Amino acid sequence: MKKLDEMDRKIRLCSEEIAYRFIILVMSIWTIYNCMQTIVKGAEYNILPGLIVCGAVSVQSFSQMYIKQKMIDGDEEYIQPNNFLWSVVWCLVISAILRLLGTYFLVKV
């Protein structure tokens, strides 16, 4: 495997960004279409596209926070609190609350 120079890395980064945005757009459209089919026609709801969108956005956001924290770690010029751990904790707490509410309303109905 050949070592990439700066131009090749920039090209690869741009193409990965375009591919990521395309996938998120397609999965979001699929999720909205699925929700509309469920509401209008009473079809069964498919949770998979929504989970993929949430997972992809979460991984992208958490990895960005983690990489930023690692890059500025030990640098005296950029001192910031470690938000990565708190973001993960809050994400889990909100997910648990939403799951409990969803289960409550599903059992109630």
C-alpha positions as CSV (number, residue, x, y, z in Angstrom):
1,M,0.0,0.0,0.0
2,K,1.4,3.3,-1.0
3,K,1.8,6.2,1.4
4,L,-0.7,8.9,0.7
5,D,0.4,12.4,0.2
6,E,-1.5,15.5,1.3
7,M,-3.5,15.8,-1.9
8,D,-4.6,12.1,-1.8
9,R,-5.6,12.4,1.8
10,K,-7.7,15.5,1.0
11,I,-9.4,13.7,-1.9
12,R,-10.1,10.7,0.3
13,L,-11.4,12.8,3.1
14,C,-13.7,14.7,0.7
15,S,-15.0,11.5,-0.9
16,E,-15.7,9.9,2.5
17,E,-17.6,13.1,3.6
18,I,-19.8,13.0,0.5
19,A,-20.5,9.3,1.0
20,Y,-21.3,9.8,4.7
21,R,-23.7,12.6,3.9
22,F,-25.3,10.6,1.1
23,I,-25.9,7.6,3.3
24,I,-27.3,9.7,6.1
25,L,-29.7,11.4,3.6
26,V,-30.9,8.2,2.1
27,M,-31.4,6.6,5.5
28,S,-33.3,9.7,6.8
29,I,-35.5,9.6,3.7
30,W,-36.2,5.9,4.3
31,T,-37.0,6.6,7.9
32,I,-39.5,9.3,7.0
33,Y,-41.0,7.2,4.3
34,N,-41.4,4.3,6.7
35,C,-43.0,6.6,9.3
36,M,-45.5,7.9,6.7
37,Q,-46.4,4.4,5.6
38,T,-47.0,3.5,9.2
39,I,-49.2,6.5,9.8
40,V,-51.1,6.5,6.5
41,K,-51.5,2.9,5.7
42,G,-51.0,1.3,9.1
43,A,-48.0,-0.7,7.9
44,E,-45.6,-2.3,10.3
45,Y,-42.9,0.1,11.5
46,N,-39.3,-0.8,10.6
47,I,-37.0,0.5,13.3
48,L,-33.8,-0.4,11.4
49,P,-33.2,2.7,9.3
50,G,-33.8,5.0,12.2
51,L,-31.4,3.0,14.4
52,I,-28.7,3.1,11.6
53,V,-29.1,6.9,11.3
54,C,-28.9,7.5,15.0
55,G,-25.9,5.1,15.3
56,A,-24.0,6.7,12.5
57,V,-24.6,10.3,13.8
58,S,-23.7,9.2,17.3
59,V,-20.5,7.5,16.2
60,Q,-19.5,10.5,14.1
61,S,-20.2,12.9,16.9
62,F,-18.5,10.9,19.7
63,S,-15.4,10.1,17.5
64,Q,-15.1,13.8,16.7
65,M,-15.2,14.7,20.4
66,Y,-12.8,12.0,21.3
67,I,-10.3,12.9,18.6
68,K,-10.5,16.6,19.5
69,Q,-9.9,15.8,23.1
70,K,-6.9,13.6,22.3
71,M,-5.4,16.2,20.1
72,I,-5.6,19.0,22.7
73,D,-4.7,16.8,25.6
74,G,-1.6,18.2,27.3
75,D,-1.6,21.4,25.3
76,E,-1.6,24.4,27.6
77,E,-3.1,26.7,25.0
78,Y,-6.4,24.7,24.6
79,I,-7.7,23.7,28.0
80,Q,-11.2,22.4,27.8
81,P,-13.2,20.1,30.0
82,N,-13.6,16.5,28.9
83,N,-17.1,16.5,27.5
84,F,-16.8,13.1,25.8
85,L,-17.7,11.0,28.9
86,W,-20.5,13.3,30.0
87,S,-22.0,13.2,26.4
88,V,-22.0,9.4,26.4
89,V,-23.6,9.3,29.9
90,W,-26.3,11.8,28.9
91,C,-27.0,9.9,25.7
92,L,-27.5,6.7,27.6
93,V,-29.7,8.4,30.2
94,I,-31.9,10.0,27.5
95,S,-32.1,6.7,25.6
96,A,-33.2,4.9,28.8
97,I,-35.9,7.5,29.5
98,L,-37.2,7.4,26.0
99,R,-37.3,3.6,26.1
100,L,-39.1,3.6,29.4
101,L,-41.7,6.1,28.1
102,G,-42.1,4.1,24.9
103,T,-42.6,0.9,26.8
104,Y,-45.1,2.6,29.1
105,F,-47.2,4.0,26.3
106,L,-47.0,0.7,24.3
107,V,-48.2,-1.3,27.3
108,K,-50.9,1.3,28.2
109,V,-52.4,1.2,24.6
